[in-house]
Amino acid sequence: MLRQRARPGKTRPGNPTVHPQNFTGGEGRGPGGCEDGRGLVQLVAAAGVLAVLTVVPGPDMAVVTKRALACGWRDGLRTVGGITAGVLTWGVLTVAGPAAVMAASAAAYTVVKLVGAAYLACSSGVLHGGNVEDVKAEDSSAGMWQLRRSNHALLLIPIVLIVVITAVDQLVPEDVHLGPLLVIAPAITASFTGAWLTGVIGTLAVAAQAYIGWHFGVLFSRNVLVQILALTVLSALSVVFCLVRERRQRQLAQVRSVAEAAQHGLLWPLPERMGSLQIACLYLAAEDEAKIGGDLYAATRIAGGVRLMIGDVRGKGLSAIGEAALLLGAFREAAHRHATLPDLATTLDHSVTRYLADFEPTAEAGERFATMLLLELPDDEHVIRMISCGHPPPLLLSPNSALTVPGLHPAPPLGTTETGPEAYAIDAASFEPGDTLLLYTDGVIEARDRDGRFYPLETRVAQWSKSGPESLLHHIHRDLLAHTRGRLNDDAALVALHRHGHRRHGRVIHSSGFGHTP
């Protein structure tokens, strides 16, 4: 049954007639009868008032100033754009007709005010409401706060839809019914926010549907009651969907926290300072949601210096964690027990070989191995000693912007052949105070852009030779992701070491090929 609408007449109550003489300068004066002096005085006075109104900050000016001071000039410009967009939107609505409807109908204007009040209540709930878990999550993650802010802005979409549908429904012909379209509001709200706000939007949609029926005098007709009931059921289903989704998100967050704790337990973060060394590290896992993969690094203090290792096991992502965990554990245990680097390298090689003999899949027999770079940095010598087991050489940056690649005599990767200490050659290089040593895995230098070109690490690092360890890794991180368009095909790890102290005159020449002496 179609509802019968009692539409108000299109003519508004008569406005008082405005006569031309009301615009004259006074009795007996024509349009040009105003004296030039008085007109100039009025113009100056009006300009002064406008200048004062422009300088005195209003609500918009206060919001812009607050955002600019608190969040920077970019957020201030975004705020200006938002205010401008709001003014333009109101102008478009004025031309399109809904503004005229609200001006002519007190009921329509009341609906707009109620919807605005509901929006403010929703805003207050988003900013100050929620349970303790929501507050903790918001405090612990800046990204989550940004997401909440974006959801807060998206909340305008369903509210505007409710207002527009309610207002336009009063303008269309009697046989056109737009009320059922109100179901769009709670449906799209459920896609970006939680159950509470979805329920609020659903309630507003049901109230708007009831208002449309009341406005046309058919609120208790069968057609309108069925529409209200259907809208209520669909809104309730949207709320249930949000509750189920939030429960799954909490379970996923718990699983992620356990996984992150396990991964951090395997790959301990390096300390910022070890003796005279300032250390910074960066790990980029190839798999989504993973914190570590097949690349690894570790450092430990020994008597009279520091030992450090960086390595890369065959494979990437979570499938390579087993070998990486074995190598990390073996290094942490053996680094204090062996006096020389060749003895340490031999122990690590035997550990990897035993592991592969027990756990290597038959289909991959002989194909699994690990590359590694062992380093020893004495406290009383400005030198660095290295053993490479098939690993790329480090980059040495000097304060004078010079970049050096120490020469290495690499041994075979770990796990390929069982060898003794005599197979490992110690390569030494000068490492003076003020120098920075950059260690990396092949995931960095083998990263490709969309044209297949490798990442030019040496060329890029030479531009940031005077940066500190953290700043250097920050530059590389940003530049590497830009080179690969944010997607790495292999795990990547970097460690930057900077030596503090007084620089000596002259430098120790680079030497290599020191064999093991018992």
C-alpha positions as CSV (number, residue, x, y, z in Angstrom):
1,M,0.0,0.0,0.0
2,L,1.5,3.3,-1.1
3,R,1.5,5.9,1.5
4,Q,-0.5,9.1,0.9
5,R,1.6,12.1,1.5
6,A,0.1,15.4,2.6
7,R,2.7,17.6,1.0
8,P,2.9,21.2,2.1
9,G,2.3,23.9,-0.5
10,K,5.2,25.0,-2.4
11,T,4.5,28.7,-1.7
12,R,5.9,30.1,1.4
13,P,4.2,32.8,3.5
14,G,4.3,36.1,1.9
15,N,7.4,38.2,2.5
16,P,7.1,41.9,3.2
17,T,7.5,44.0,0.1
18,V,10.7,45.9,-0.2
19,H,10.3,49.2,-1.8
20,P,13.1,50.9,-3.6
21,Q,13.0,54.0,-1.4
22,N,14.2,51.9,1.5
23,F,17.6,51.9,-0.2
24,T,17.9,55.7,-0.6
25,G,20.2,57.8,1.5
26,G,17.2,59.5,3.2
27,E,13.9,61.2,2.6
28,G,13.9,63.2,-0.6
29,R,17.2,61.6,-1.8
30,G,17.6,59.5,-4.9
31,P,19.9,56.5,-5.2
32,G,22.8,58.9,-5.7
33,G,21.8,61.3,-3.0
34,C,24.4,60.1,-0.5
35,E,27.1,62.6,0.1
36,D,30.6,61.6,-0.9
37,G,32.0,62.4,2.5
38,R,29.5,60.3,4.4
39,G,30.0,57.4,2.0
40,L,33.7,57.5,2.4
41,V,33.4,57.5,6.2
42,Q,31.0,54.5,6.1
43,L,33.4,52.6,3.7
44,V,36.4,53.2,6.1
45,A,34.3,52.1,9.1
46,A,33.1,49.0,7.4
47,A,36.7,48.2,6.3
48,G,37.8,48.6,9.9
49,V,35.1,46.3,11.3
50,L,36.0,43.7,8.7
51,A,39.7,44.0,9.5
52,V,38.9,43.4,13.2
53,L,36.7,40.4,12.4
54,T,39.4,39.0,10.2
55,V,42.2,39.4,12.8
56,V,40.2,38.2,15.8
57,P,40.4,34.4,15.8
58,G,37.1,32.6,15.4
59,P,36.4,28.8,15.9
60,D,37.9,27.9,12.5
61,M,41.0,30.0,13.2
62,A,41.4,28.4,16.6
63,V,41.1,24.9,15.2
64,V,43.6,25.6,12.5
65,T,46.1,27.2,14.9
66,K,45.8,24.4,17.4
67,R,46.4,21.7,14.7
68,A,49.3,23.6,13.2
69,L,51.0,24.1,16.6
70,A,50.3,20.6,17.8
71,C,50.9,18.5,14.7
72,G,52.8,20.7,12.3
73,W,52.1,22.8,9.3
74,R,51.0,19.9,7.1
75,D,48.1,19.0,9.5
76,G,47.3,22.7,9.6
77,L,46.9,22.8,5.8
78,R,44.8,19.7,6.0
79,T,42.5,21.4,8.5
80,V,42.2,24.4,6.3
81,G,41.3,22.1,3.4
82,G,38.7,20.3,5.5
83,I,37.1,23.6,6.6
84,T,37.0,24.9,3.0
85,A,35.5,21.6,1.8
86,G,32.8,21.9,4.5
87,V,31.9,25.5,3.4
88,L,31.8,24.4,-0.3
89,T,29.6,21.4,0.6
90,W,27.2,23.6,2.3
91,G,27.1,25.9,-0.7
92,V,26.4,23.0,-3.0
93,L,23.6,21.8,-0.7
94,T,22.2,25.3,-0.7
95,V,22.1,25.4,-4.5
96,A,20.8,21.8,-4.7
97,G,17.8,22.4,-2.5
98,P,18.1,20.5,0.8
99,A,19.2,23.7,2.5
100,A,16.0,25.4,1.3
101,V,14.0,22.4,2.7
102,M,15.5,22.8,6.1
103,A,14.9,26.6,6.0
104,A,11.2,26.0,5.1
105,S,10.6,23.0,7.4
106,A,11.3,23.3,11.1
107,A,11.0,19.5,11.4
108,A,13.7,18.9,8.9
109,Y,16.0,21.4,10.7
110,T,15.3,19.6,13.9
111,V,16.4,16.3,12.4
112,V,19.6,17.9,11.3
113,K,20.3,19.2,14.8
114,L,19.5,15.8,16.3
115,V,21.9,14.1,13.9
116,G,24.6,16.6,14.6
117,A,24.2,16.0,18.3
118,A,24.4,12.3,17.7
119,Y,27.6,12.8,15.8
120,L,29.1,14.8,18.6
121,A,28.1,12.0,21.0
122,C,29.8,9.5,18.7
123,S,32.9,11.6,18.5
124,S,33.0,11.8,22.3
125,G,32.7,8.0,22.5
126,V,35.5,7.5,20.0
127,L,37.9,9.8,21.8
128,H,37.0,9.0,25.4
129,G,35.0,5.8,25.5
130,G,35.8,2.2,25.0
131,N,37.1,-0.4,27.3
132,V,40.5,-0.7,29.0
133,E,41.9,-2.9,26.2
134,D,41.0,-0.3,23.6
135,V,42.8,2.4,25.6
136,K,45.9,0.3,26.0
137,A,46.0,-0.6,22.3
138,E,45.6,3.1,21.5
139,D,48.4,4.2,23.8
140,S,50.8,1.4,22.6
141,S,50.4,2.0,18.9
142,A,50.5,5.3,17.0
143,G,49.3,3.5,13.9
144,M,46.2,2.4,15.7
145,W,45.5,6.0,16.8
146,Q,45.8,7.1,13.2
147,L,43.3,4.4,12.2
148,R,40.9,5.6,14.8
149,R,41.2,9.1,13.6
150,S,40.4,8.0,10.0
151,N,37.4,6.0,11.2
152,H,36.2,9.0,13.1
153,A,36.3,11.0,9.8
154,L,34.6,8.2,7.9
155,L,31.7,8.3,10.4
156,L,30.5,11.5,8.5
157,I,29.6,9.4,5.5
158,P,26.7,7.4,7.0
159,I,25.5,10.5,8.9
160,V,25.4,12.6,5.8
161,L,23.6,9.8,4.0
162,I,20.9,9.7,6.6
163,V,20.4,13.4,6.5
164,V,20.3,13.6,2.7
165,I,18.0,10.6,2.2
166,T,15.6,12.0,4.9
167,A,15.6,15.5,3.3
168,V,15.4,14.4,-0.4
169,D,12.6,11.9,0.4
170,Q,10.4,15.0,1.1
171,L,11.1,16.4,-2.4
172,V,10.6,13.4,-4.7
173,P,7.2,12.5,-6.1
174,E,4.7,10.6,-4.0
175,D,5.3,7.2,-5.7
176,V,9.1,7.3,-5.0
177,H,10.2,5.9,-1.6
178,L,13.8,6.5,-0.5
179,G,13.4,5.4,3.1
180,P,14.6,1.8,2.4
181,L,17.9,3.2,1.3
182,L,18.7,4.1,4.9
183,V,19.9,0.6,5.4
184,I,23.1,1.7,3.6
185,A,24.2,3.7,6.6
186,P,24.6,0.9,9.2
187,A,25.9,-1.5,6.5
188,I,28.9,0.8,5.5
189,T,29.5,1.8,9.1
190,A,30.1,-1.9,10.0
191,S,32.9,-2.0,7.5
192,F,35.2,0.5,9.3
193,T,34.2,0.8,12.9
194,G,33.0,-1.2,15.9
195,A,29.7,-2.5,17.2
196,W,28.9,0.4,19.4
197,L,29.1,3.1,16.7
198,T,27.4,0.8,14.2
199,G,24.5,0.4,16.7
200,V,24.3,4.2,17.0
201,I,24.1,4.7,13.3
202,G,21.5,1.9,13.0
203,T,19.4,3.7,15.6
204,L,19.7,7.0,13.8
205,A,18.6,5.2,10.5
206,V,15.6,3.7,12.2
207,A,14.7,7.1,13.8
208,A,15.0,8.7,10.4
209,Q,12.7,6.1,8.9
210,A,10.2,6.7,11.7
211,Y,10.4,10.4,11.1
212,I,9.6,10.0,7.4
213,G,6.5,8.0,8.2
214,W,5.4,10.5,10.9
215,H,6.1,13.5,8.6
216,F,3.6,12.1,6.0
217,G,1.1,10.8,8.5
218,V,1.6,7.1,7.7
219,L,3.8,6.1,10.6
220,F,1.5,3.2,11.7
221,S,0.7,2.0,8.3
222,R,1.7,-1.6,7.4
223,N,4.2,-0.5,4.8
224,V,6.2,1.8,7.1
225,L,6.1,-0.6,10.0
226,V,7.6,-3.3,7.9
227,Q,10.3,-1.0,6.6
228,I,11.1,0.0,10.2
229,L,11.2,-3.6,11.3
230,A,13.4,-4.7,8.4
231,L,15.8,-1.8,9.0
232,T,16.0,-2.7,12.7
233,V,16.8,-6.4,11.9
234,L,19.5,-5.5,9.4
235,S,21.1,-3.0,11.8
236,A,21.1,-5.6,14.5
237,L,22.8,-8.1,12.1
238,S,25.4,-5.5,11.3
239,V,26.1,-5.1,15.1
240,V,26.4,-8.9,15.5
241,F,28.8,-9.0,12.6
242,C,30.9,-6.3,14.2
243,L,31.0,-8.2,17.5
244,V,32.1,-11.4,15.8
245,R,34.8,-9.5,13.9
246,E,36.1,-7.8,17.0
247,R,36.3,-11.2,18.8
248,R,38.3,-12.6,15.9
249,Q,40.6,-9.5,15.9
250,R,41.3,-9.9,19.6
251,Q,42.2,-13.6,19.1
252,L,44.4,-12.6,16.2
253,A,46.1,-9.9,18.2
254,Q,46.8,-12.4,21.0
255,V,48.3,-14.9,18.5
256,R,50.4,-12.1,17.0
257,S,51.7,-11.0,20.5
258,V,52.7,-14.6,21.3
259,A,54.4,-15.0,17.9
260,E,56.3,-11.6,18.3
261,A,57.4,-12.6,21.8
262,A,58.8,-15.9,20.4
263,Q,60.5,-14.2,17.5
264,H,62.1,-11.6,19.8
265,G,63.3,-14.4,22.0
266,L,65.2,-15.8,19.1
267,L,66.7,-12.6,17.7
268,W,67.6,-10.4,20.7
269,P,68.0,-6.7,19.9
270,L,71.6,-5.6,20.0
271,P,72.5,-3.1,22.8
272,E,73.0,0.5,21.8
273,R,76.5,0.6,23.4
274,M,79.1,-2.0,23.9
275,G,82.4,-0.6,25.2
276,S,83.5,2.1,22.8
277,L,81.1,0.9,20.1
278,Q,77.8,2.5,19.2
279,I,75.5,-0.1,17.6
280,A,72.3,0.2,15.5
281,C,70.5,-2.7,13.7
282,L,67.7,-3.1,11.2
283,Y,65.8,-6.2,10.2
284,L,63.4,-6.5,7.3
285,A,61.5,-9.8,7.0
286,A,60.3,-10.8,3.6
287,E,57.1,-12.4,4.8
288,D,54.2,-10.4,6.0
289,E,53.6,-10.3,9.8
290,A,57.0,-11.9,10.4
291,K,59.7,-10.2,12.5
292,I,62.5,-12.5,11.6
293,G,63.4,-15.0,9.0
294,G,66.6,-16.5,7.6
295,D,68.9,-13.6,8.4
296,L,70.5,-13.2,11.8
297,Y,72.9,-11.2,13.9
298,A,74.3,-11.3,17.4
299,A,76.9,-9.6,19.5
300,T,78.5,-10.4,22.9
301,R,81.2,-9.0,25.2
302,I,84.3,-11.1,25.7
303,A,87.4,-10.5,27.7
304,G,89.1,-7.5,26.1
305,G,86.7,-6.8,23.3
306,V,83.5,-7.5,21.4
307,R,82.6,-10.4,19.1
308,L,79.8,-10.0,16.6
309,M,78.3,-12.2,13.9
310,I,75.9,-11.6,11.0
311,G,74.7,-14.4,8.8
312,D,72.2,-15.7,6.3
313,V,70.8,-19.2,6.1
314,R,69.4,-20.6,2.9
315,G,65.8,-19.8,2.4
316,K,63.7,-17.0,3.7
317,G,60.9,-16.2,6.0
318,L,59.5,-18.5,8.7
319,S,60.8,-21.7,7.0
320,A,64.4,-20.6,7.7
321,I,63.9,-19.8,11.4
322,G,65.1,-23.3,12.5
323,E,68.6,-22.9,11.1
324,A,68.8,-19.3,12.2
325,A,67.9,-20.2,15.8
326,L,70.5,-23.0,15.9
327,L,73.3,-20.7,14.6
328,L,72.3,-17.9,17.1
329,G,72.3,-20.3,20.0
330,A,75.6,-21.8,19.0
331,F,77.3,-18.4,18.7
332,R,76.1,-17.2,22.0
333,E,77.3,-20.3,23.7
334,A,80.7,-20.7,21.9
335,A,81.8,-17.0,21.6
336,H,83.1,-17.1,25.2
337,R,84.7,-20.5,25.0
338,H,87.1,-20.1,22.2
339,A,90.1,-17.9,22.2
340,T,90.5,-17.5,18.4
341,L,88.1,-16.7,15.6
342,P,89.1,-19.8,13.6
343,D,88.2,-22.1,16.5
344,L,84.9,-20.3,16.9
345,A,84.1,-20.6,13.2
346,T,84.9,-24.4,13.3
347,T,82.6,-24.9,16.2
348,L,79.7,-23.1,14.4
349,D,80.3,-25.1,11.2
350,H,80.1,-28.4,13.1
351,S,76.9,-27.3,14.8
352,V,75.2,-26.5,11.5
353,T,76.5,-29.7,10.0
354,R,75.1,-31.8,12.8
355,Y,71.7,-30.0,12.6
356,L,71.4,-30.6,8.9
357,A,72.3,-34.2,9.3
358,D,69.4,-34.7,11.7
359,F,66.7,-32.4,10.3
360,E,67.5,-31.6,6.6
361,P,64.7,-32.9,4.3
362,T,65.8,-35.7,2.0
363,A,64.6,-33.7,-1.0
364,E,67.0,-30.9,-0.1
365,A,70.0,-33.0,0.9
366,G,73.2,-31.0,0.3
367,E,71.3,-27.8,-0.6
368,R,71.1,-26.2,2.8
369,F,73.9,-24.0,4.2
370,A,74.5,-20.7,6.0
371,T,76.8,-17.8,5.2
372,M,78.4,-15.9,8.1
373,L,80.7,-13.0,8.8
374,L,82.5,-13.2,12.2
375,L,84.1,-10.1,13.7
376,E,86.3,-9.4,16.7
377,L,86.9,-5.8,17.8
378,P,89.5,-5.4,20.6
379,D,89.1,-2.6,23.1
380,D,92.8,-1.7,23.2
381,E,93.4,-1.8,19.4
382,H,91.9,0.2,16.6
383,V,91.5,-2.8,14.4
384,I,88.9,-5.2,13.3
385,R,89.5,-8.9,12.6
386,M,87.1,-10.8,10.4
387,I,86.4,-14.3,9.0
388,S,84.0,-14.6,6.1
389,C,82.2,-17.9,5.4
390,G,80.8,-17.0,2.0
391,H,79.3,-13.7,3.3
392,P,79.5,-10.3,1.6
393,P,82.3,-7.9,2.9
394,P,81.3,-5.0,5.1
395,L,81.6,-1.3,4.1
396,L,83.9,1.0,6.1
397,L,83.0,4.7,6.2
398,S,85.5,7.3,7.4
399,P,84.8,10.8,8.6
400,N,86.4,12.2,5.5
401,S,83.6,10.6,3.4
402,A,85.9,7.8,2.1
403,L,84.3,4.4,1.6
404,T,86.4,1.3,1.8
405,V,85.5,-2.4,1.1
406,P,88.0,-4.5,3.2
407,G,89.5,-7.4,1.2
408,L,88.4,-10.8,2.5
409,H,89.5,-14.4,1.8
410,P,86.2,-16.2,2.2
411,A,85.9,-19.8,3.4
412,P,83.1,-22.1,2.3
413,P,79.6,-21.5,3.8
414,L,78.8,-23.3,7.0
415,G,77.3,-26.8,6.6
416,T,78.8,-27.6,3.2
417,T,82.0,-29.3,4.3
418,E,83.5,-30.1,7.7
419,T,86.8,-28.3,8.1
420,G,89.3,-27.5,10.8
421,P,90.6,-24.1,12.1
422,E,93.3,-24.1,9.4
423,A,90.7,-23.5,6.7
424,Y,89.7,-20.1,8.0
425,A,91.8,-17.0,7.3
426,I,91.6,-13.9,9.5
427,D,91.3,-10.6,7.6
428,A,92.2,-7.5,9.5
429,A,91.4,-3.9,8.8
430,S,91.9,-0.5,10.5
431,F,88.9,0.7,12.5
432,E,89.7,4.1,13.9
433,P,87.5,6.2,16.2
434,G,85.0,8.1,14.1
435,D,84.8,5.3,11.6
436,T,81.5,3.4,10.9
437,L,81.4,-0.2,9.8
438,L,78.2,-1.4,8.0
439,L,77.4,-5.1,7.9
440,Y,74.6,-6.4,5.7
441,T,73.2,-9.6,4.2
442,D,72.6,-10.3,0.5
443,G,68.9,-9.5,0.8
444,V,70.0,-5.8,0.7
445,I,72.3,-5.9,-2.3
446,E,70.1,-8.3,-4.2
447,A,66.9,-6.2,-3.8
448,R,65.6,-5.3,-7.3
449,D,63.5,-2.5,-8.6
450,R,60.7,-3.0,-11.1
451,D,63.2,-2.9,-13.9
452,G,65.3,-5.7,-12.4
453,R,68.2,-3.5,-11.2
454,F,70.0,-4.4,-8.0
455,Y,70.1,-1.9,-5.1
456,P,73.4,0.1,-5.3
457,L,74.3,-0.1,-1.7
458,E,77.8,1.3,-2.0
459,T,76.7,4.3,-4.1
460,R,73.9,5.2,-1.7
461,V,75.9,4.7,1.5
462,A,78.6,7.0,0.3
463,Q,76.1,9.9,0.4
464,W,75.4,9.3,4.1
465,S,79.0,8.6,5.3
466,K,78.8,11.3,8.0
467,S,75.6,10.0,9.5
468,G,75.5,8.2,12.8
469,P,74.5,4.5,13.0
470,E,70.8,5.0,13.5
471,S,70.5,7.8,11.0
472,L,72.5,5.8,8.4
473,L,70.2,2.8,8.8
474,H,67.2,5.1,8.6
475,H,68.4,6.5,5.3
476,I,69.0,3.0,3.9
477,H,65.7,1.7,5.1
478,R,63.7,4.4,3.5
479,D,65.8,4.3,0.3
480,L,65.6,0.5,0.0
481,L,61.9,0.4,0.3
482,A,61.6,3.2,-2.3
483,H,63.8,1.1,-4.6
484,T,61.7,-2.0,-4.2
485,R,58.4,-0.2,-4.0
486,G,57.9,-1.5,-0.4
487,R,58.2,-5.2,-1.3
488,L,61.4,-7.3,-0.5
489,N,61.9,-10.7,-2.1
490,D,64.3,-11.8,0.6
491,D,65.0,-11.1,4.2
492,A,67.4,-8.2,4.8
493,A,69.5,-7.4,7.9
494,L,71.9,-4.5,8.6
495,V,74.2,-3.6,11.5
496,A,76.0,-0.3,11.8
497,L,79.0,0.0,14.2
498,H,80.5,3.3,15.1
499,R,83.7,3.6,17.2
500,H,84.0,6.4,19.7
501,G,87.3,7.8,21.1
502,H,90.3,9.9,20.0
503,R,91.5,9.3,16.5
504,R,95.1,8.5,16.1
505,H,97.5,10.0,13.6
506,G,97.9,7.8,10.6
507,R,96.0,4.6,9.8
508,V,96.8,0.9,10.1
509,I,97.1,-0.5,6.6
510,H,94.6,-3.2,5.6
511,S,96.0,-6.7,5.8
512,S,94.5,-10.1,5.0
513,G,95.4,-13.7,4.9
514,F,96.4,-14.2,8.5
515,G,96.3,-18.0,8.9
516,H,95.5,-19.7,12.2
517,T,98.4,-20.3,14.5
518,P,97.9,-22.8,17.2
